């Protein structure tokens, strides 16, 4: 039997997938490009708990890159708005929203968060580099790891289930009170809506510690009609999505 060099390498070293192959598998596992691009807007609502404090969560997205996030807690309301270019934040008692422009670091974070498709879709067009980061494991589940390098220098590590290629965990930095903190996000549950996979329970916390925050998405609406004004500071009087 004659083995070609590629076949010999497979026998000696095993098959090591390329970063582009893993990206293609992950996008297919989410539902594929056709289903993802058919979503022009979305509204997510559910619950959030931070330590012992619990509240409600509302997030709206609209292409090309707009986001509105509202967290309603017993003693304060946190709102983040991004219209694709500018962003505003408010962290004040309920009924007393006071918006301030986002800092440069907050804008970079909002720009990443507002991307409905995520960094694995059209990464080159977005100026994102994706590199293999070897094998890993999350709570006994074998994973393939990818490092996502954004144009602003931010690096996120994605861990994909080695069998299903669905996201299991990702690690990133968040800007909190002007300081950068490392966070790990672990997906606990998912649900498909119109062929697209959504994480519906996500625990997050500092790596190596227990979860400090849990998000549970209870309702997923695809392609709702959303006015562009909802993503700019003057629209705050409208309040959370119904």
JOHU-V521380 format. One record per residue. N is the residue number from 1. PSI is psi in degrees with one decimal (999 if undefined). Layout:
# JOHU-V521380
[[N,PSI] [N,PSI]]
This chain:
# JOHU-V521380
[[1,132.5] [2,125.0] [3,129.0] [4,157.3] [5,-40.3] [6,-41.3] [7,-38.3] [8,-41.5] [9,-38.4] [10,-41.4] [11,-38.2] [12,-38.8] [13,-2.5] [14,168.0] [15,115.8] [16,110.2] [17,152.0] [18,163.8] [19,-41.4] [20,-35.8] [21,-42.0] [22,-39.1] [23,-45.8] [24,-40.4] [25,-40.3] [26,-41.5] [27,-40.6] [28,-38.9] [29,-31.3] [30,-22.0] [31,-11.4] [32,156.5] [33,-37.9] [34,-46.1] [35,-41.4] [36,-43.7] [37,-14.5] [38,-14.4] [39,112.7] [40,-22.8] [41,160.7] [42,153.3] [43,125.6] [44,140.0] [45,149.9] [46,-143.6] [47,153.2] [48,139.1] [49,132.1] [50,103.0] [51,-123.5] [52,1.2] [53,130.1] [54,149.5] [55,-168.5] [56,151.9] [57,134.0] [58,130.0] [59,131.5] [60,140.2] [61,147.0] [62,135.5] [63,149.5] [64,-26.2] [65,55.0] [66,146.7] [67,141.5] [68,123.4] [69,130.2] [70,129.5] [71,115.6] [72,108.1] [73,165.1] [74,-35.7] [75,-4.6] [76,160.9] [77,125.4] [78,125.7] [79,134.9] [80,126.7] [81,138.7] [82,122.4] [83,12.8] [84,-18.7] [85,-46.0] [86,157.7] [87,156.0] [88,150.8] [89,151.5] [90,136.1] [91,90.9] [92,168.1] [93,153.4] [94,135.3] [95,0.7] [96,53.8] [97,132.9] [98,103.2] [99,141.7] [100,147.7] [101,145.7] [102,149.3] [103,171.9] [104,-41.5] [105,-39.7] [106,-37.0] [107,-40.8] [108,-41.5] [109,-43.9] [110,-37.0] [111,-38.8] [112,-43.6] [113,-29.6] [114,-6.4] [115,101.0] [116,-35.6] [117,-25.6] [118,168.3] [119,-15.2] [120,-14.2] [121,127.5] [122,40.3] [123,-41.6] [124,-40.7] [125,-33.7] [126,-1.5] [127,23.1] [128,133.0] [129,141.1] [130,126.7] [131,148.2] [132,141.9] [133,21.5] [134,-169.4] [135,155.7] [136,-169.7] [137,140.3] [138,109.6] [139,45.6] [140,-6.1] [141,123.7] [142,138.0] [143,155.3] [144,135.4] [145,138.4] [146,137.1] [147,126.4] [148,115.5] [149,112.0] [150,161.3] [151,-28.7] [152,3.8] [153,-9.6] [154,137.2] [155,127.1] [156,141.8] [157,119.9] [158,137.8] [159,120.1] [160,135.5] [161,127.5] [162,-23.0] [163,-48.9] [164,-18.3] [165,13.4] [166,149.8] [167,133.5] [168,-37.9] [169,151.9] [170,149.2] [171,137.3] [172,175.2] [173,141.3] [174,145.9] [175,115.8] [176,119.3] [177,40.0] [178,1.8] [179,143.8] [180,130.9] [181,141.6] [182,136.9] [183,145.6] [184,132.9] [185,122.5] [186,127.1] [187,122.7] [188,-26.6] [189,152.8] [190,165.1] [191,143.8] [192,134.5] [193,119.4] [194,42.2] [195,-1.6] [196,133.5] [197,128.9] [198,133.8] [199,132.4] [200,-15.8] [201,121.0] [202,124.0] [203,141.4] [204,153.8] [205,176.1] [206,138.5] [207,135.5] [208,-4.6] [209,171.7] [210,165.4] [211,135.6] [212,-12.5] [213,141.0] [214,132.2] [215,129.2] [216,114.5] [217,119.0] [218,-29.7] [219,132.8] [220,118.6] [221,126.4] [222,136.4] [223,42.2] [224,156.4] [225,118.8] [226,124.0] [227,139.3] [228,-25.9] [229,-22.7] [230,-14.9] [231,11.5] [232,152.2] [233,-39.3] [234,-12.9] [235,7.4] [236,-26.0] [237,-15.6] [238,-24.9] [239,-174.1] [240,159.1] [241,144.5] [242,999]]
